[in-house]
Amino acid sequence: MKLNKKDIFSIIFFTLFFAGLYYMSGVLGLLSNLFSLVIFLLIYWCLYLFIKVLFRSKTISPFGTFASKFFFSISIVLLVWITFIWSFAYYYNEKSPAMMTKYTLSNGDKTVVFQSMMHIASENFYNYVTKDLKEKKDEWFIHFFEWVKWWTKENTEAFNKALGFEFDEKLYPYLSKLLWVTFQDYQKIIWQISDKDINVDISMNDIIAEYNKIKKETSEKNTEVVKISEELEKTLNQLTERELKFVNYLSKSFLNLLFSNSNSIALLEWQQNPEIFSVILNKRNEVLANEIIRNPNKKIYVTYGALHFPGVFELLKANDEKWKIISEEKILVLK
């Protein structure tokens, strides 16, 4: 059979495509994908013959002609998909990476620096926060930080059931490895707890107690608690080093998109169980805002989740309308 331009395009494309698969996944990855492609070809060929016979068509293309059209169509679809995915990843990783905002607030009497945080981010981001916090302490700022204290086994299990997944100590380390970032570790950020570092938060017991007051019968939907850490561990063990780098880069682009819009994060969380996230967000906002108002110190540096800032700022203004944002500084989260 004479090769046409479409056949030549398909040959060039699949040569490069399978070379890339071999580079990332090795021989097994190459063979499994090649086998899958052949299986799909045979399935579509059988389907094609079935339709032709069903409608009593007099013209049936030879297998070679059908295979030529099949491979060209698949190459176009894959090319469009790869181009879209890599354009998306490149844009959000290189051109429009997510930023965390550091707000400086004042009511004329107190100054509050609110450093928005994420539980997983680049090491450069946490190094910046560590350095900035040290400088602010030298300027006589005290430090308010978030840290929900784990308590009874029963309440931890109740919290996991409300979330719908198991929130354990392995979750963030595994996520950080999968996404090629690090996780928020206050022992590294603070170095050592001093009288200038104050844990302004509630305990797991407090969260469950508040949740039990407002939860509905349908809140938990009787779903099984998903053990995300175990699934992440399985995924990490199955990936080759080069596959992991590919997943790292691609996943980081989705994180950049997500972190760029805090409303999207809130929406994802609230769809899971609005009542538990209402406690996690709103109740802790109240605790933090009340401590800022109550504490006699005039300079306060806050490291708290980015989603908390709007609610805390509104509570401060409700108490004293003089509160306003003096300045904002953007810091790269994933780089």
N, C-alpha and C positions, 0 to 999 in steps of 0.2 A: 504493500500500500504506500502510495506516494505521500510524503509529509507535506502538509500545508502550513501556513503561518500560525494557525491556532495550535497545531500539534507541536511546533517548535517552541511556542510560548509555554505550553504545558510542560514540555520536557525541561526547559530552563527553570521554570518556577519550581517544579517538584524536585529537581536536583538540588536547588538551593534550600528548599523547605526541609527535605530529609537530611541534608547536610547539617542544617541547624538543629534538627532533632537529635542527630547523632552526637553533635557537640554537647548538647545539654543533657541528654538522657542516656547516651551510650547505645550499645548494640540492642539491648532489650527494648529500650524506648523506641528505637528506629523500627525494629521488626514488628512490635505490637501495633504501631500506627500504620505501617505498611499493610499488615494483615487486615486491620480494620477497614482501610481504604478498599482493598480487594473484596472484602465481604459486602461492603456497601454497593460496589459495582455489580456484583452478582445479584444482590437483592433487587436493585433497580432494573437490571436486565430482565429478571423474572417478572417483575411488575409490569415492565414495558410489554413483554410478550403476552401476559395475561390480558392486558387492556386491548392489545391488537386483536387477539383471538375473540375476546368478549364482543367487540364491535365489528368483528368479521372484516378486518382491514385486509386488503389485498397486497399492500406494500409493507414489508417488514425490513428494516435496516439490518445489514449484517452486524455481527457482534463487534467487529473492528471499528466500524463507523460509529456505532453506539458508544463504544468505549472512548473514542476520540472526543465525542461531544461531552461525555460524562466528565472526563478528566479536565477538559477546558472549562466547563461550568464550575467544577469544584475549585479549580485554581483561581478563577475570578472571585468566587465567594470568599475563599481564604485570603486572597490579596486585599480585598476590601476590608475584611474583618481585622487582619493584622495591621493594616494602615490606620484604621480607626483606633484600635487599642493603643498602638504606640504613639499616635498623635495625642490621644487623651493623656497617656502617661507622661509624655514629654512636656505637654503644656502645664499640667498641674505640678510636676516635680521641678521643672526648670524655669518656667515663665510665670507661673502663678501659684507659688507654694503658700501654704497656710501660715498665718501670723497669729501670735497671741498678743493681746493688748495689755500693757501696764498702765493703769489709770492712777493719776494723782488727784485726790479729792481734798476739799477743804470747806469748812463752814466758817472760817475766820478765826476759829479757836483751835481746832484740831486739824492735823494733816494726816491723811491716810493714803498710803501707796498700796493699791490693789493689783498684785501680780496674778493675772489669769494663768491657770495651770491646766495641764492635761496629764492623765495618768501614764500615757506612753508618748514619748517624744524623743528628739535627738539628744545625744549627750551634750552637744554644744548649747542647746537650750537650757538644760539643767545647770551647766557650768556657768552660764550667764546669770541665772537666778541666784546661784550660790555666791558668786562674786558681788552681785548687786545687793544681796541681803547683808553680806559682811560690811559693805560700805555704808549701808543705811544704819546698821548697828553702831558703827563708829560715830554716826551723827545722832546717836541716842534714840534711835527708833527701837520699839519693842516689836516682837514678831508674833503674829497670830497665824497658826497653821491648822489645816484640817487633818483629822486622823480619827476615823470612827473606830472605837475600841471594840474588839471582839469580846464576847462575854460567854454566856452559857451555850452549851452544845445545842440545846433545844431551840434557842432563839436564832442561832446561826442557821440551823436547818429550816426554820420558819422563814428566814430571810431568803434563803436559796429557793424555797418553794414559791415565794412571792415573786421573785425575779424570773423563775422558770429555768434557771441554770445554776450550776454550782459555782459559787464565787469563792475560790480558795487561793492560797498563797502562790500557787503555780501559774495562775491565769496570766498575770501581767508579764512574768518572765518568758513564758512560752509565746505570748503575743509579740513581745519585743523581739524575740529571735526570728519569728516568722516575718516580721515587718522590718527587720534590720534597724531597729531603734533600741532605746533603753526604756526603763520604767521609772516612775517617780519613787525615789527612795529618800525619805526625809533624814535618815541617818547620814547620808552623804551630803545632803543639802545643808543641814544644820551643823554637821560635824559632831557636835556634842550639845546636849540640851543644857541651857543655862536659864537664869532667871529672866532673860530677855525673850525666851521662846515659850509661848503659851499655847497649849492645845485647846483651841476653841471649837468644840464639836460635841456631838452627842454619842452615846454608846449604842451598841446593837440592841440592848434591852430597851432603850428609849425609842428607837426606831420601830421595833416590833410592837411596843405598847401603844404608840401613836397610830400605827397601821391598823391594829386590831379595833381601834375606835371608829375608823372610817371605811374599812374594807367592806366590799359587797360580796355576796355569795358567789358571784360570777368572776370575781377578781382573779382568782388563781386557776380557774377553768379545769381543775383537777388534772393538769398536765404533769407528765413525768419530768423530774428535774434533769436537765441535760448536763452531762459532765463534759463541759467544753475543754477543760484541761487535758482530758484523756484523748479527745478527738484531735486536739492540736499536737499532742505528743505523737500520735500515730502518723499524722500528716508530715511532721518534721522528720520522722524516722524513714518515711518513704521517699522523700525528696533527695536527689543528688545535690552536691554543693552548687553546681551551675544552675539547676532548676530552682534552688532556693534563692539564688541571686535574682533570677527572673521574677519569681513570686515577690521578693522584696521590693523590687522597683515598681512592679505593677500595683501591689497592695498599697505602697506609699502614696501613689497618685490618688487612690480612692480615699485614703486618710486625709490628704491635703484638701480634696474636695469637701469632705465631711467637716473637717476642722475649720474650713473657710466660712462655713455657715453654721453657727451654733444652733440655729433654729432646727436644722435638719437632724442634729444629734438629739435635741429635746424631743422631736417628733418620733424618732425611732424608739426612744426610751418610753415615752408616754403611751405608745401603742401597745407595749408589752403588758404593763399593769399600771394604769394612771395613779391608783391610790398609793402604791409603794413609792413611786417616783415623786409624788406630791410631798411625802414625808421626807424623802432623801433630799429634795431640793428646798421646798418651802420652810420646813421646820428648821433646817440647818441655817437657812437665810436669817430666820428670826434670832437664832442663838448668836450668830456672828454679829448682826446689826446691833443687838442689845448689848453685847460686850464692848463694841466700839463706842457706843453711847455711854455706857456705864464706867468704863475704865478711865482713871484719872490721867493717864499718859496722853500727852499732846501729839506724839508722833507714833504712828502705828503702820507697820508693814505687814500686809496680808498676802499669804499664798493659799489660794483657794481655787477650786474648779471654775473654769470660764463661765459655765452656765449660771453660777451663783451671782455674778456681778449685777445684772439688771435688777434682780429682786432685792439684793442688799442695798443698792443705791436708792431704790424707791422707798424702802423702809427708813433709811436715814433721812431722806427728804420729808417723809411724813412726820418724822419727829422734829426736824428743824429744816425749814425751807431754804436756809442759807447754804446748805450743802450743794456744791457744784463741782463739775469736773474741770480741773485747772489745766491738765495736760494729758496727752495720750502718747504712748510709745509702742511701736510694733516690733515684735521679736519673732524671728523665724522659728517654727516649731520642729519641722522635719528637714534637716539638711545634712 
